[in-house]
């Protein structure tokens, strides 16, 4: 069952433009995941209520709410692409897509 969930979440990770994600920011649902973490691992922890892992990442500031500076930067470049995974009610994002790694 956990394997199935991991596969499902892996298939849900997509690049998304900030303009598509910004409405979620208005409801305070955006969570920034450090590029050193695997987005699917974080999604799995949230989906399966792995409180210990989530609290550790929060404590280490590896998962955080976007800073004011990040929000301003993303609003200025609404086509900015972020790696995203929706785990209701959250939208997990990683700012790890640069112009050199973006998909065509």
C-alpha positions in Angstrom: 0.0 0.0 0.0 2.8 2.4 0.9 4.6 1.5 -2.3 1.4 2.3 -4.3 1.1 5.7 -2.6 4.8 6.5 -3.3 4.3 5.7 -7.0 1.1 7.8 -7.1 2.8 10.7 -5.5 5.9 10.4 -7.8 3.6 10.6 -10.8 2.0 13.8 -9.3 5.2 15.8 -9.1 5.1 18.4 -11.8 6.8 21.6 -12.8 4.3 24.5 -12.2 4.4 28.2 -13.0 4.0 30.5 -10.0 0.9 32.1 -11.5 -0.8 28.7 -11.3 0.3 28.3 -7.6 -0.2 31.8 -6.3 -3.9 31.3 -5.5 -2.8 28.6 -3.0 -0.5 31.2 -1.4 -3.6 33.4 -0.7 -4.9 30.6 1.5 -1.5 30.0 3.2 -1.1 26.5 1.7 2.3 26.8 0.1 5.1 24.9 1.8 8.6 25.3 0.5 10.7 22.1 0.7 14.5 22.3 0.8 16.1 21.1 -2.4 18.1 18.6 -0.3 14.9 16.7 0.5 13.0 14.5 -1.8 9.6 16.0 -2.5 8.0 12.6 -2.6 9.5 11.7 0.8 8.0 14.8 2.3 4.7 14.2 0.6 4.6 10.6 1.9 5.4 11.8 5.5 2.5 14.3 5.3 0.1 11.9 3.7 0.8 9.2 6.2 0.9 11.5 9.3 4.5 10.8 10.0 4.6 13.6 12.6 8.2 12.8 13.8 9.7 13.4 10.3 7.6 16.5 9.6 8.4 18.0 13.0 12.1 17.3 12.5 12.1 19.0 9.1 10.2 22.0 10.4 12.7 22.2 13.3 15.6 22.1 10.9 13.9 24.6 8.7 13.9 22.2 5.7 10.2 22.7 5.2 9.0 26.3 5.7 6.4 28.7 4.6 7.6 30.9 1.8 9.4 34.1 2.9 8.2 37.5 2.0 11.2 37.9 -0.3 10.4 34.6 -2.1 6.8 35.6 -2.6 7.8 39.0 -4.0 10.4 37.4 -6.3 7.8 34.8 -7.6 5.2 37.5 -8.1 7.6 39.5 -10.2 8.2 36.5 -12.4 4.9 34.8 -12.5 6.2 32.3 -15.1 8.8 31.1 -12.6 8.7 27.3 -12.6 8.7 25.4 -9.3 8.6 21.7 -8.7 5.2 21.1 -7.1 3.3 18.3 -5.4 -0.3 18.7 -4.0 -0.9 17.0 -0.7 -4.3 18.4 0.4 -4.5 20.9 2.0 -0.9 21.8 1.1 1.0 22.5 -2.0 4.6 21.4 -1.6 7.1 23.3 -3.8 10.8 23.2 -4.5 12.6 26.1 -6.1 15.0 23.8 -7.8 14.1 24.4 -11.4 16.5 26.8 -13.1 16.5 27.8 -16.7 19.2 25.3 -17.4 17.1 22.3 -16.0 13.6 23.3 -17.1 11.8 20.9 -19.3 11.1 22.0 -22.9 
